[in-house]
């Protein structure tokens, strides 16, 4: 029987946000769910405002995740990932290194030299490599060494900032907790996430991990409380946000390059989808509604997101709105996005009856996307409609994973 968790796809904008967060926190991209969890739908149009300047990353920035494609597996419904010339990459690398050195000088006695001497850091990095390879037992063992190393006099002498020392311990605990989740040891995951919060409690990841662990342990009340707490926090602790902000001036060239690339990509996207390009995109009521809905969804505000998706669906039936798009196919893709994501919100609110009609219509519009069958099957199963659930799971099993299925990421 498939997992009862529901999932949706990441977007270009979300992928870029996660890349910045990953660079700042140095936490490997380990899902908060066991790796056997099936994936499911929902893509969205990219946000329309100009992107904010990139935050200066902390040491050894992670690569940006590959953004997902449009729901139909076709290009053109989001700006693509920016491509950089060798000259631009060189300039960005130099600025990043300068910002990195400045940031480490703030928190370590001897800056980068102290960071390189840190056993907490070296064990952590070794564990992150193992986690990326799927060796969660090995990664967990390295995180244990990282935590133990933090207690040594040699390690303590490296730091100017106790906040950074505590955060590094918290980071190792929460990463070990994510390994426990992958290994389905939910009690250990809950305990480690709690320890992570003991050392640093003003960033979101420990709450997210502990919420998942408590949900698996059957404590819905604690899970909901942690999810609510996580929505009020950033993935980067407050002290580190301040440090990164202080180096922003060193990254002006990088920010300018990224903003220029994103603006160009957005203009190309608008020209491809809307008759009057950016003018038509800005006039689109459905796009504006989707933008607000996705902002709520990405913050876990499922109830607040639903009206926006409903407004988009209604607008897309209006002749004036349809006339803004270059073709009917683009209208249908936007409508499919809204339907899938409204269903996703209803599923997470345990409003399974409301989700099923949207998933049924989405299946009619995109009959070869297996994730809609999986989500509808889960909804049927949770309503006790076993025959209908099994029929959907069987259909999903028969469908091959297409480009969209491969690109989609899982979300609680």
BALOBA-1460 file (C-alpha; in Angstrom, 3 decimals):
// residues 412
<rec num="1" residu="x" x="0.000" y="0.000" z="0.000"/>
<rec num="2" residu="x" x="1.475" y="3.402" z="-0.908"/>
<rec num="3" residu="x" x="2.294" y="5.903" z="1.795"/>
<rec num="4" residu="x" x="-0.622" y="8.087" z="2.855"/>
<rec num="5" residu="x" x="1.441" y="11.260" z="2.608"/>
<rec num="6" residu="x" x="0.599" y="13.572" z="-0.272"/>
<rec num="7" residu="x" x="3.123" y="15.399" z="-2.416"/>
<rec num="8" residu="x" x="3.523" y="18.091" z="-5.047"/>
<rec num="9" residu="x" x="6.237" y="19.428" z="-7.318"/>
<rec num="10" residu="x" x="8.782" y="22.088" z="-6.576"/>
<rec num="11" residu="x" x="9.001" y="25.195" z="-8.754"/>
<rec num="12" residu="x" x="11.909" y="27.132" z="-10.175"/>
<rec num="13" residu="x" x="11.405" y="29.856" z="-7.588"/>
<rec num="14" residu="x" x="11.221" y="27.359" z="-4.739"/>
<rec num="15" residu="x" x="14.274" y="25.512" z="-6.022"/>
<rec num="16" residu="x" x="16.301" y="28.719" z="-6.044"/>
<rec num="17" residu="x" x="15.126" y="29.529" z="-2.518"/>
<rec num="18" residu="x" x="16.164" y="26.086" z="-1.313"/>
<rec num="19" residu="x" x="19.553" y="26.474" z="-2.969"/>
<rec num="20" residu="x" x="20.204" y="29.709" z="-1.084"/>
<rec num="21" residu="x" x="18.994" y="28.151" z="2.167"/>
<rec num="22" residu="x" x="21.098" y="25.045" z="1.646"/>
<rec num="23" residu="x" x="24.166" y="27.163" z="1.015"/>
<rec num="24" residu="x" x="23.605" y="29.135" z="4.183"/>
<rec num="25" residu="x" x="22.841" y="26.232" z="6.473"/>
<rec num="26" residu="x" x="25.107" y="23.519" z="5.066"/>
<rec num="27" residu="x" x="22.421" y="20.883" z="5.628"/>
<rec num="28" residu="x" x="22.340" y="18.118" z="3.014"/>
<rec num="29" residu="x" x="19.167" y="17.669" z="0.997"/>
<rec num="30" residu="x" x="17.669" y="14.699" z="2.847"/>
<rec num="31" residu="x" x="13.922" y="14.332" z="2.636"/>
<rec num="32" residu="x" x="11.934" y="14.435" z="5.873"/>
<rec num="33" residu="x" x="10.147" y="11.300" z="4.678"/>
<rec num="34" residu="x" x="11.435" y="7.745" z="4.160"/>
<rec num="35" residu="x" x="12.791" y="7.221" z="0.667"/>
<rec num="36" residu="x" x="10.032" y="4.753" z="-0.219"/>
<rec num="37" residu="x" x="7.472" y="7.540" z="-0.237"/>
<rec num="38" residu="x" x="5.745" y="7.890" z="-3.622"/>
<rec num="39" residu="x" x="5.654" y="11.258" z="-5.317"/>
<rec num="40" residu="x" x="2.658" y="13.220" z="-6.541"/>
<rec num="41" residu="x" x="1.538" y="16.310" z="-8.449"/>
<rec num="42" residu="x" x="1.339" y="19.986" z="-8.848"/>
<rec num="43" residu="x" x="3.394" y="22.503" z="-10.655"/>
<rec num="44" residu="x" x="2.883" y="26.213" z="-10.794"/>
<rec num="45" residu="x" x="3.717" y="29.277" z="-12.820"/>
<rec num="46" residu="x" x="6.791" y="31.108" z="-11.597"/>
<rec num="47" residu="x" x="6.314" y="34.129" z="-9.374"/>
<rec num="48" residu="x" x="6.158" y="37.375" z="-11.300"/>
<rec num="49" residu="x" x="8.095" y="39.911" z="-9.199"/>
<rec num="50" residu="x" x="11.782" y="40.475" z="-9.830"/>
<rec num="51" residu="x" x="13.849" y="38.146" z="-7.670"/>
<rec num="52" residu="x" x="15.528" y="39.530" z="-4.588"/>
<rec num="53" residu="x" x="19.306" y="39.844" z="-4.658"/>
<rec num="54" residu="x" x="20.921" y="36.570" z="-3.727"/>
<rec num="55" residu="x" x="21.922" y="36.164" z="-0.110"/>
<rec num="56" residu="x" x="25.638" y="35.774" z="0.477"/>
<rec num="57" residu="x" x="26.201" y="32.083" z="1.114"/>
<rec num="58" residu="x" x="28.031" y="30.533" z="3.999"/>
<rec num="59" residu="x" x="31.013" y="28.292" z="3.252"/>
<rec num="60" residu="x" x="30.928" y="25.785" z="0.438"/>
<rec num="61" residu="x" x="27.641" y="26.646" z="-1.209"/>
<rec num="62" residu="x" x="25.520" y="23.750" z="-2.369"/>
<rec num="63" residu="x" x="24.447" y="23.461" z="-5.990"/>
<rec num="64" residu="x" x="20.934" y="24.552" z="-6.840"/>
<rec num="65" residu="x" x="18.451" y="21.709" z="-7.236"/>
<rec num="66" residu="x" x="17.316" y="21.127" z="-10.794"/>
<rec num="67" residu="x" x="13.944" y="22.865" z="-11.166"/>
<rec num="68" residu="x" x="10.922" y="20.831" z="-12.180"/>
<rec num="69" residu="x" x="9.160" y="21.040" z="-15.533"/>
<rec num="70" residu="x" x="5.588" y="22.066" z="-16.209"/>
<rec num="71" residu="x" x="2.851" y="19.651" z="-15.147"/>
<rec num="72" residu="x" x="2.364" y="18.274" z="-18.636"/>
<rec num="73" residu="x" x="6.046" y="17.547" z="-19.086"/>
<rec num="74" residu="x" x="6.311" y="20.363" z="-21.609"/>
<rec num="75" residu="x" x="8.523" y="23.413" z="-21.401"/>
<rec num="76" residu="x" x="7.324" y="26.979" z="-21.299"/>
<rec num="77" residu="x" x="5.265" y="27.346" z="-18.132"/>
<rec num="78" residu="x" x="8.111" y="28.588" z="-15.963"/>
<rec num="79" residu="x" x="11.286" y="30.536" z="-16.602"/>
<rec num="80" residu="x" x="14.155" y="28.099" z="-16.936"/>
<rec num="81" residu="x" x="17.235" y="27.875" z="-14.757"/>
<rec num="82" residu="x" x="19.653" y="30.732" z="-15.609"/>
<rec num="83" residu="x" x="22.704" y="29.860" z="-17.682"/>
<rec num="84" residu="x" x="25.940" y="31.675" z="-16.843"/>
<rec num="85" residu="x" x="29.001" y="32.379" z="-18.955"/>
<rec num="86" residu="x" x="32.476" y="31.373" z="-17.751"/>
<rec num="87" residu="x" x="33.248" y="35.046" z="-17.076"/>
<rec num="88" residu="x" x="30.078" y="35.459" z="-15.001"/>
<rec num="89" residu="x" x="30.811" y="32.278" z="-13.030"/>
<rec num="90" residu="x" x="34.339" y="33.481" z="-12.302"/>
<rec num="91" residu="x" x="33.072" y="36.831" z="-11.025"/>
<rec num="92" residu="x" x="30.405" y="35.177" z="-8.867"/>
<rec num="93" residu="x" x="32.920" y="32.692" z="-7.436"/>
<rec num="94" residu="x" x="35.346" y="35.457" z="-6.456"/>
<rec num="95" residu="x" x="32.608" y="37.440" z="-4.738"/>
<rec num="96" residu="x" x="31.385" y="34.337" z="-2.953"/>
<rec num="97" residu="x" x="34.861" y="33.550" z="-1.670"/>
<rec num="98" residu="x" x="35.302" y="37.105" z="-0.385"/>
<rec num="99" residu="x" x="31.937" y="36.995" z="1.398"/>
<rec num="100" residu="x" x="32.727" y="33.549" z="2.754"/>
<rec num="101" residu="x" x="36.001" y="34.705" z="4.298"/>
<rec num="102" residu="x" x="34.316" y="37.734" z="5.861"/>
<rec num="103" residu="x" x="31.515" y="35.629" z="7.298"/>
<rec num="104" residu="x" x="33.894" y="33.088" z="8.843"/>
<rec num="105" residu="x" x="36.009" y="35.861" z="10.348"/>
<rec num="106" residu="x" x="32.876" y="36.919" z="12.235"/>
<rec num="107" residu="x" x="32.350" y="33.552" z="13.913"/>
<rec num="108" residu="x" x="35.760" y="31.851" z="14.147"/>
<rec num="109" residu="x" x="38.969" y="32.912" z="15.918"/>
<rec num="110" residu="x" x="41.077" y="32.379" z="12.810"/>
<rec num="111" residu="x" x="38.341" y="32.567" z="10.215"/>
<rec num="112" residu="x" x="38.606" y="29.994" z="7.424"/>
<rec num="113" residu="x" x="41.646" y="28.364" z="9.062"/>
<rec num="114" residu="x" x="39.538" y="27.601" z="12.141"/>
<rec num="115" residu="x" x="36.746" y="26.238" z="9.988"/>
<rec num="116" residu="x" x="39.189" y="23.950" z="8.190"/>
<rec num="117" residu="x" x="40.515" y="22.719" z="11.560"/>
<rec num="118" residu="x" x="37.030" y="21.973" z="12.904"/>
<rec num="119" residu="x" x="36.355" y="18.269" z="13.507"/>
<rec num="120" residu="x" x="32.669" y="19.093" z="13.927"/>
<rec num="121" residu="x" x="32.717" y="20.453" z="10.399"/>
<rec num="122" residu="x" x="34.844" y="17.713" z="8.796"/>
<rec num="123" residu="x" x="32.796" y="14.862" z="10.288"/>
<rec num="124" residu="x" x="29.631" y="16.664" z="9.275"/>
<rec num="125" residu="x" x="30.788" y="17.059" z="5.684"/>
<rec num="126" residu="x" x="31.812" y="13.404" z="5.490"/>
<rec num="127" residu="x" x="28.367" y="12.448" z="6.767"/>
<rec num="128" residu="x" x="26.674" y="14.726" z="4.264"/>
<rec num="129" residu="x" x="28.484" y="12.935" z="1.433"/>
<rec num="130" residu="x" x="27.306" y="9.562" z="2.750"/>
<rec num="131" residu="x" x="23.743" y="10.830" z="3.113"/>
<rec num="132" residu="x" x="23.760" y="12.060" z="-0.470"/>
<rec num="133" residu="x" x="24.734" y="8.542" z="-1.539"/>
<rec num="134" residu="x" x="21.868" y="7.060" z="0.473"/>
<rec num="135" residu="x" x="24.090" y="5.573" z="3.213"/>
<rec num="136" residu="x" x="22.005" y="6.844" z="6.119"/>
<rec num="137" residu="x" x="23.542" y="4.532" z="8.719"/>
<rec num="138" residu="x" x="27.010" y="5.716" z="7.776"/>
<rec num="139" residu="x" x="25.860" y="9.331" z="7.708"/>
<rec num="140" residu="x" x="24.268" y="8.947" z="11.147"/>
<rec num="141" residu="x" x="27.532" y="7.566" z="12.550"/>
<rec num="142" residu="x" x="29.468" y="10.537" z="11.186"/>
<rec num="143" residu="x" x="26.955" y="12.961" z="12.722"/>
<rec num="144" residu="x" x="27.519" y="11.226" z="16.071"/>
<rec num="145" residu="x" x="31.256" y="11.845" z="15.724"/>
<rec num="146" residu="x" x="30.529" y="15.460" z="14.847"/>
<rec num="147" residu="x" x="28.411" y="15.905" z="17.971"/>
<rec num="148" residu="x" x="31.041" y="14.238" z="20.183"/>
<rec num="149" residu="x" x="33.831" y="16.383" z="18.743"/>
<rec num="150" residu="x" x="31.990" y="19.546" z="19.808"/>
<rec num="151" residu="x" x="32.770" y="18.783" z="23.470"/>
<rec num="152" residu="x" x="36.563" y="18.788" z="23.062"/>
<rec num="153" residu="x" x="38.683" y="21.761" z="24.251"/>
<rec num="154" residu="x" x="40.353" y="21.966" z="20.846"/>
<rec num="155" residu="x" x="37.028" y="22.435" z="19.102"/>
<rec num="156" residu="x" x="35.691" y="24.961" z="21.590"/>
<rec num="157" residu="x" x="38.810" y="27.093" z="21.148"/>
<rec num="158" residu="x" x="38.043" y="27.619" z="17.461"/>
<rec num="159" residu="x" x="34.946" y="29.785" z="17.934"/>
<rec num="160" residu="x" x="34.477" y="33.485" z="18.571"/>
<rec num="161" residu="x" x="30.718" y="32.964" z="18.627"/>
<rec num="162" residu="x" x="28.955" y="30.558" z="20.956"/>
<rec num="163" residu="x" x="25.878" y="30.932" z="18.748"/>
<rec num="164" residu="x" x="27.784" y="29.429" z="15.841"/>
<rec num="165" residu="x" x="29.194" y="26.635" z="18.023"/>
<rec num="166" residu="x" x="25.690" y="25.778" z="19.230"/>
<rec num="167" residu="x" x="24.253" y="25.958" z="15.739"/>
<rec num="168" residu="x" x="26.842" y="23.529" z="14.393"/>
<rec num="169" residu="x" x="25.849" y="21.025" z="17.105"/>
<rec num="170" residu="x" x="22.163" y="21.589" z="16.337"/>
<rec num="171" residu="x" x="22.834" y="21.085" z="12.643"/>
<rec num="172" residu="x" x="24.467" y="17.708" z="13.282"/>
<rec num="173" residu="x" x="21.590" y="16.593" z="15.515"/>
<rec num="174" residu="x" x="18.903" y="17.566" z="12.998"/>
<rec num="175" residu="x" x="20.791" y="15.919" z="10.146"/>
<rec num="176" residu="x" x="21.106" y="12.729" z="12.187"/>
<rec num="177" residu="x" x="17.371" y="13.021" z="12.841"/>
<rec num="178" residu="x" x="16.669" y="13.112" z="9.105"/>
<rec num="179" residu="x" x="18.771" y="9.964" z="8.732"/>
<rec num="180" residu="x" x="16.646" y="8.302" z="11.428"/>
<rec num="181" residu="x" x="13.521" y="9.256" z="9.465"/>
<rec num="182" residu="x" x="14.929" y="7.607" z="6.375"/>
<rec num="183" residu="x" x="15.657" y="4.504" z="8.444"/>
<rec num="184" residu="x" x="12.117" y="4.685" z="9.911"/>
<rec num="185" residu="x" x="13.393" y="5.053" z="13.487"/>
<rec num="186" residu="x" x="10.877" y="7.742" z="14.378"/>
<rec num="187" residu="x" x="11.516" y="7.815" z="18.136"/>
<rec num="188" residu="x" x="15.207" y="8.459" z="17.557"/>
<rec num="189" residu="x" x="14.324" y="11.131" z="14.977"/>
<rec num="190" residu="x" x="12.025" y="12.878" z="17.448"/>
<rec num="191" residu="x" x="14.682" y="12.775" z="20.176"/>
<rec num="192" residu="x" x="17.418" y="14.170" z="17.922"/>
<rec num="193" residu="x" x="15.197" y="16.947" z="16.565"/>
<rec num="194" residu="x" x="14.407" y="17.922" z="20.156"/>
<rec num="195" residu="x" x="18.143" y="18.022" z="20.958"/>
<rec num="196" residu="x" x="18.706" y="20.180" z="17.888"/>
<rec num="197" residu="x" x="16.213" y="22.680" z="19.280"/>
<rec num="198" residu="x" x="17.973" y="22.650" z="22.647"/>
<rec num="199" residu="x" x="21.060" y="24.101" z="20.977"/>
<rec num="200" residu="x" x="19.372" y="26.367" z="18.403"/>
<rec num="201" residu="x" x="15.631" y="26.914" z="18.330"/>
<rec num="202" residu="x" x="15.107" y="29.792" z="15.908"/>
<rec num="203" residu="x" x="15.230" y="27.975" z="12.568"/>
<rec num="204" residu="x" x="12.596" y="25.816" z="10.962"/>
<rec num="205" residu="x" x="14.197" y="22.486" z="10.073"/>
<rec num="206" residu="x" x="14.194" y="20.832" z="13.540"/>
<rec num="207" residu="x" x="10.481" y="21.614" z="13.861"/>
<rec num="208" residu="x" x="9.764" y="20.211" z="10.403"/>
<rec num="209" residu="x" x="11.682" y="16.996" z="11.146"/>
<rec num="210" residu="x" x="10.126" y="16.578" z="14.580"/>
<rec num="211" residu="x" x="6.673" y="17.218" z="13.130"/>
<rec num="212" residu="x" x="7.193" y="14.406" z="10.639"/>
<rec num="213" residu="x" x="8.481" y="12.083" z="13.352"/>
<rec num="214" residu="x" x="5.531" y="12.811" z="15.636"/>
<rec num="215" residu="x" x="3.094" y="12.295" z="12.794"/>
<rec num="216" residu="x" x="4.625" y="8.875" z="12.141"/>
<rec num="217" residu="x" x="4.405" y="8.147" z="15.868"/>
<rec num="218" residu="x" x="0.698" y="8.982" z="15.825"/>
<rec num="219" residu="x" x="0.856" y="12.241" z="17.800"/>
<rec num="220" residu="x" x="-1.073" y="14.552" z="15.494"/>
<rec num="221" residu="x" x="-1.326" y="17.347" z="18.071"/>
<rec num="222" residu="x" x="2.436" y="17.660" z="18.536"/>
<rec num="223" residu="x" x="2.983" y="17.336" z="14.790"/>
<rec num="224" residu="x" x="0.568" y="20.197" z="14.091"/>
<rec num="225" residu="x" x="2.172" y="22.372" z="16.761"/>
<rec num="226" residu="x" x="5.628" y="21.928" z="15.262"/>
<rec num="227" residu="x" x="4.355" y="22.595" z="11.742"/>
<rec num="228" residu="x" x="2.806" y="25.837" z="12.936"/>
<rec num="229" residu="x" x="6.052" y="26.855" z="14.638"/>
<rec num="230" residu="x" x="8.055" y="26.098" z="11.504"/>
<rec num="231" residu="x" x="5.910" y="28.412" z="9.378"/>
<rec num="232" residu="x" x="7.031" y="31.361" z="11.534"/>
<rec num="233" residu="x" x="10.746" y="30.666" z="11.076"/>
<rec num="234" residu="x" x="13.350" y="30.753" z="8.331"/>
<rec num="235" residu="x" x="15.564" y="27.814" z="7.437"/>
<rec num="236" residu="x" x="18.520" y="29.980" z="8.515"/>
<rec num="237" residu="x" x="18.922" y="30.957" z="12.216"/>
<rec num="238" residu="x" x="18.486" y="34.646" z="13.008"/>
<rec num="239" residu="x" x="22.113" y="35.252" z="13.997"/>
<rec num="240" residu="x" x="23.337" y="33.735" z="10.730"/>
<rec num="241" residu="x" x="20.813" y="35.727" z="8.714"/>
<rec num="242" residu="x" x="22.332" y="38.879" z="10.205"/>
<rec num="243" residu="x" x="25.821" y="37.707" z="9.338"/>
<rec num="244" residu="x" x="24.821" y="36.908" z="5.761"/>
<rec num="245" residu="x" x="23.084" y="40.258" z="5.442"/>
<rec num="246" residu="x" x="26.271" y="42.002" z="6.531"/>
<rec num="247" residu="x" x="28.128" y="40.459" z="3.568"/>
<rec num="248" residu="x" x="25.443" y="41.320" z="1.020"/>
<rec num="249" residu="x" x="27.402" y="44.354" z="-0.174"/>
<rec num="250" residu="x" x="30.196" y="42.024" z="-1.261"/>
<rec num="251" residu="x" x="27.809" y="40.184" z="-3.581"/>
<rec num="252" residu="x" x="26.432" y="43.106" z="-5.595"/>
<rec num="253" residu="x" x="27.869" y="41.839" z="-8.851"/>
<rec num="254" residu="x" x="26.420" y="38.375" z="-8.278"/>
<rec num="255" residu="x" x="23.008" y="39.825" z="-7.422"/>
<rec num="256" residu="x" x="23.051" y="41.980" z="-10.550"/>
<rec num="257" residu="x" x="23.939" y="39.006" z="-12.766"/>
<rec num="258" residu="x" x="21.235" y="36.794" z="-11.271"/>
<rec num="259" residu="x" x="18.574" y="39.514" z="-11.413"/>
<rec num="260" residu="x" x="19.425" y="40.231" z="-15.041"/>
<rec num="261" residu="x" x="19.230" y="36.558" z="-15.962"/>
<rec num="262" residu="x" x="15.949" y="36.052" z="-14.133"/>
<rec num="263" residu="x" x="14.389" y="39.151" z="-15.695"/>
<rec num="264" residu="x" x="15.387" y="37.920" z="-19.155"/>
<rec num="265" residu="x" x="14.052" y="34.421" z="-18.455"/>
<rec num="266" residu="x" x="10.776" y="35.844" z="-17.198"/>
<rec num="267" residu="x" x="10.382" y="38.055" z="-20.268"/>
<rec num="268" residu="x" x="11.011" y="35.052" z="-22.539"/>
<rec num="269" residu="x" x="8.459" y="33.037" z="-20.584"/>
<rec num="270" residu="x" x="5.869" y="35.830" z="-20.876"/>
<rec num="271" residu="x" x="6.467" y="36.109" z="-24.624"/>
<rec num="272" residu="x" x="6.005" y="32.366" z="-25.029"/>
<rec num="273" residu="x" x="2.758" y="32.070" z="-23.050"/>
<rec num="274" residu="x" x="0.958" y="35.426" z="-23.366"/>
<rec num="275" residu="x" x="-0.046" y="37.297" z="-26.532"/>
<rec num="276" residu="x" x="1.268" y="40.653" z="-25.322"/>
<rec num="277" residu="x" x="4.208" y="39.230" z="-23.387"/>
<rec num="278" residu="x" x="4.787" y="40.803" z="-19.986"/>
<rec num="279" residu="x" x="1.870" y="43.197" z="-20.469"/>
<rec num="280" residu="x" x="-0.490" y="40.273" z="-20.887"/>
<rec num="281" residu="x" x="1.109" y="38.392" z="-18.006"/>
<rec num="282" residu="x" x="0.665" y="41.376" z="-15.679"/>
<rec num="283" residu="x" x="-2.989" y="41.691" z="-16.744"/>
<rec num="284" residu="x" x="-3.749" y="38.029" z="-16.034"/>
<rec num="285" residu="x" x="-6.148" y="37.588" z="-13.108"/>
<rec num="286" residu="x" x="-5.484" y="33.849" z="-12.988"/>
<rec num="287" residu="x" x="-1.743" y="34.353" z="-12.690"/>
<rec num="288" residu="x" x="-2.152" y="36.898" z="-9.896"/>
<rec num="289" residu="x" x="-4.482" y="34.537" z="-8.036"/>
<rec num="290" residu="x" x="-2.086" y="31.620" z="-8.477"/>
<rec num="291" residu="x" x="0.843" y="33.685" z="-7.251"/>
<rec num="292" residu="x" x="-0.920" y="34.498" z="-3.981"/>
<rec num="293" residu="x" x="-2.168" y="30.941" z="-3.592"/>
<rec num="294" residu="x" x="1.312" y="29.473" z="-4.010"/>
<rec num="295" residu="x" x="2.797" y="31.887" z="-1.494"/>
<rec num="296" residu="x" x="0.319" y="30.571" z="1.066"/>
<rec num="297" residu="x" x="0.841" y="26.950" z="0.033"/>
<rec num="298" residu="x" x="4.617" y="27.124" z="0.347"/>
<rec num="299" residu="x" x="4.171" y="28.453" z="3.890"/>
<rec num="300" residu="x" x="1.923" y="25.526" z="4.764"/>
<rec num="301" residu="x" x="-1.198" y="27.711" z="4.795"/>
<rec num="302" residu="x" x="-3.404" y="25.256" z="2.920"/>
<rec num="303" residu="x" x="-6.728" y="26.745" z="3.976"/>
<rec num="304" residu="x" x="-5.665" y="30.234" z="2.926"/>
<rec num="305" residu="x" x="-4.323" y="28.950" z="-0.402"/>
<rec num="306" residu="x" x="-7.557" y="27.340" z="-1.579"/>
<rec num="307" residu="x" x="-9.478" y="30.587" z="-2.418"/>
<rec num="308" residu="x" x="-6.643" y="31.704" z="-4.689"/>
<rec num="309" residu="x" x="-6.701" y="28.460" z="-6.655"/>
<rec num="310" residu="x" x="-10.493" y="28.713" z="-6.895"/>
<rec num="311" residu="x" x="-10.248" y="32.296" z="-8.189"/>
<rec num="312" residu="x" x="-7.732" y="31.192" z="-10.821"/>
<rec num="313" residu="x" x="-9.990" y="28.352" z="-12.005"/>
<rec num="314" residu="x" x="-12.955" y="30.728" z="-12.270"/>
<rec num="315" residu="x" x="-10.922" y="33.373" z="-14.118"/>
<rec num="316" residu="x" x="-9.647" y="30.830" z="-16.635"/>
<rec num="317" residu="x" x="-13.222" y="30.195" z="-17.760"/>
<rec num="318" residu="x" x="-13.718" y="33.884" z="-18.648"/>
<rec num="319" residu="x" x="-13.333" y="34.887" z="-22.335"/>
<rec num="320" residu="x" x="-11.314" y="37.977" z="-21.468"/>
<rec num="321" residu="x" x="-8.810" y="35.947" z="-19.470"/>
<rec num="322" residu="x" x="-8.486" y="33.286" z="-22.148"/>
<rec num="323" residu="x" x="-7.818" y="35.995" z="-24.720"/>
<rec num="324" residu="x" x="-4.606" y="36.961" z="-22.901"/>
<rec num="325" residu="x" x="-2.970" y="33.608" z="-23.651"/>
<rec num="326" residu="x" x="-1.382" y="32.630" z="-26.939"/>
<rec num="327" residu="x" x="-3.257" y="29.347" z="-27.137"/>
<rec num="328" residu="x" x="-5.855" y="27.229" z="-25.406"/>
<rec num="329" residu="x" x="-3.234" y="24.723" z="-24.322"/>
<rec num="330" residu="x" x="-1.606" y="27.274" z="-22.016"/>
<rec num="331" residu="x" x="-5.001" y="28.046" z="-20.502"/>
<rec num="332" residu="x" x="-5.533" y="24.345" z="-19.833"/>
<rec num="333" residu="x" x="-2.092" y="24.007" z="-18.256"/>
<rec num="334" residu="x" x="-2.824" y="26.862" z="-15.841"/>
<rec num="335" residu="x" x="-6.167" y="25.321" z="-14.986"/>
<rec num="336" residu="x" x="-4.540" y="21.946" z="-14.383"/>
<rec num="337" residu="x" x="-2.023" y="23.570" z="-12.046"/>
<rec num="338" residu="x" x="-4.818" y="25.169" z="-10.055"/>
<rec num="339" residu="x" x="-6.867" y="21.969" z="-9.853"/>
<rec num="340" residu="x" x="-3.954" y="19.780" z="-8.757"/>
<rec num="341" residu="x" x="-2.809" y="22.233" z="-6.124"/>
<rec num="342" residu="x" x="-6.299" y="22.896" z="-4.769"/>
<rec num="343" residu="x" x="-6.654" y="19.136" z="-4.417"/>
<rec num="344" residu="x" x="-3.281" y="18.980" z="-2.673"/>
<rec num="345" residu="x" x="-4.429" y="21.592" z="-0.145"/>
<rec num="346" residu="x" x="-7.702" y="19.781" z="0.521"/>
<rec num="347" residu="x" x="-5.863" y="16.485" z="0.980"/>
<rec num="348" residu="x" x="-3.557" y="18.018" z="3.580"/>
<rec num="349" residu="x" x="-6.593" y="19.497" z="5.339"/>
<rec num="350" residu="x" x="-8.105" y="15.964" z="5.368"/>
<rec num="351" residu="x" x="-10.946" y="17.202" z="3.153"/>
<rec num="352" residu="x" x="-10.770" y="14.139" z="0.950"/>
<rec num="353" residu="x" x="-14.241" y="14.440" z="-0.570"/>
<rec num="354" residu="x" x="-13.448" y="17.942" z="-1.799"/>
<rec num="355" residu="x" x="-10.152" y="16.799" z="-3.318"/>
<rec num="356" residu="x" x="-11.531" y="13.916" z="-5.376"/>
<rec num="357" residu="x" x="-13.496" y="15.970" z="-7.993"/>
<rec num="358" residu="x" x="-10.424" y="18.144" z="-8.703"/>
<rec num="359" residu="x" x="-8.214" y="15.079" z="-9.089"/>
<rec num="360" residu="x" x="-10.792" y="13.423" z="-11.338"/>
<rec num="361" residu="x" x="-10.881" y="16.448" z="-13.635"/>
<rec num="362" residu="x" x="-7.077" y="16.649" z="-13.557"/>
<rec num="363" residu="x" x="-6.906" y="13.003" z="-14.639"/>
<rec num="364" residu="x" x="-9.212" y="13.762" z="-17.594"/>
<rec num="365" residu="x" x="-6.941" y="16.645" z="-18.582"/>
<rec num="366" residu="x" x="-3.670" y="14.742" z="-18.046"/>
<rec num="367" residu="x" x="-4.505" y="11.019" z="-18.220"/>
<rec num="368" residu="x" x="-0.887" y="9.857" z="-18.341"/>
<rec num="369" residu="x" x="0.344" y="11.559" z="-15.165"/>
<rec num="370" residu="x" x="0.464" y="8.800" z="-12.577"/>
<rec num="371" residu="x" x="0.664" y="11.073" z="-9.532"/>
<rec num="372" residu="x" x="-2.951" y="12.179" z="-9.810"/>
<rec num="373" residu="x" x="-4.028" y="8.528" z="-9.646"/>
<rec num="374" residu="x" x="-1.826" y="7.988" z="-6.573"/>
<rec num="375" residu="x" x="-3.268" y="11.005" z="-4.744"/>
<rec num="376" residu="x" x="-6.840" y="10.132" z="-5.619"/>
<rec num="377" residu="x" x="-6.176" y="6.555" z="-4.545"/>
<rec num="378" residu="x" x="-4.921" y="7.765" z="-1.183"/>
<rec num="379" residu="x" x="-8.031" y="9.914" z="-0.767"/>
<rec num="380" residu="x" x="-10.302" y="6.972" z="-1.581"/>
<rec num="381" residu="x" x="-8.352" y="4.759" z="0.810"/>
<rec num="382" residu="x" x="-8.686" y="7.235" z="3.675"/>
<rec num="383" residu="x" x="-12.435" y="7.399" z="3.029"/>
<rec num="384" residu="x" x="-12.658" y="3.624" z="3.241"/>
<rec num="385" residu="x" x="-13.446" y="3.229" z="-0.463"/>
<rec num="386" residu="x" x="-10.970" y="0.388" z="-0.907"/>
<rec num="387" residu="x" x="-12.005" y="-0.862" z="-4.361"/>
<rec num="388" residu="x" x="-11.727" y="2.585" z="-5.908"/>
<rec num="389" residu="x" x="-8.405" y="3.129" z="-4.138"/>
<rec num="390" residu="x" x="-6.947" y="-0.125" z="-5.400"/>
<rec num="391" residu="x" x="-8.125" y="0.656" z="-8.937"/>
<rec num="392" residu="x" x="-6.275" y="3.976" z="-8.871"/>
<rec num="393" residu="x" x="-3.123" y="2.428" z="-7.391"/>
<rec num="394" residu="x" x="-3.199" y="-0.273" z="-10.063"/>
<rec num="395" residu="x" x="-3.605" y="2.326" z="-12.813"/>
<rec num="396" residu="x" x="-0.712" y="4.358" z="-11.399"/>
<rec num="397" residu="x" x="1.461" y="1.256" z="-11.318"/>
<rec num="398" residu="x" x="0.763" y="0.602" z="-15.006"/>
<rec num="399" residu="x" x="1.743" y="4.133" z="-16.056"/>
<rec num="400" residu="x" x="5.429" y="4.832" z="-16.710"/>
<rec num="401" residu="x" x="7.113" y="7.674" z="-14.848"/>
<rec num="402" residu="x" x="7.245" y="10.532" z="-17.338"/>
<rec num="403" residu="x" x="9.521" y="13.574" z="-17.332"/>
<rec num="404" residu="x" x="7.213" y="15.362" z="-14.927"/>
<rec num="405" residu="x" x="7.124" y="12.473" z="-12.488"/>
<rec num="406" residu="x" x="10.914" y="12.377" z="-12.456"/>
<rec num="407" residu="x" x="11.199" y="16.123" z="-11.910"/>
<rec num="408" residu="x" x="8.655" y="16.441" z="-9.139"/>
<rec num="409" residu="x" x="9.750" y="16.707" z="-5.528"/>
<rec num="410" residu="x" x="7.874" y="15.494" z="-2.458"/>
<rec num="411" residu="x" x="6.352" y="17.845" z="0.087"/>
<rec num="412" residu="x" x="4.296" y="17.273" z="3.194"/>
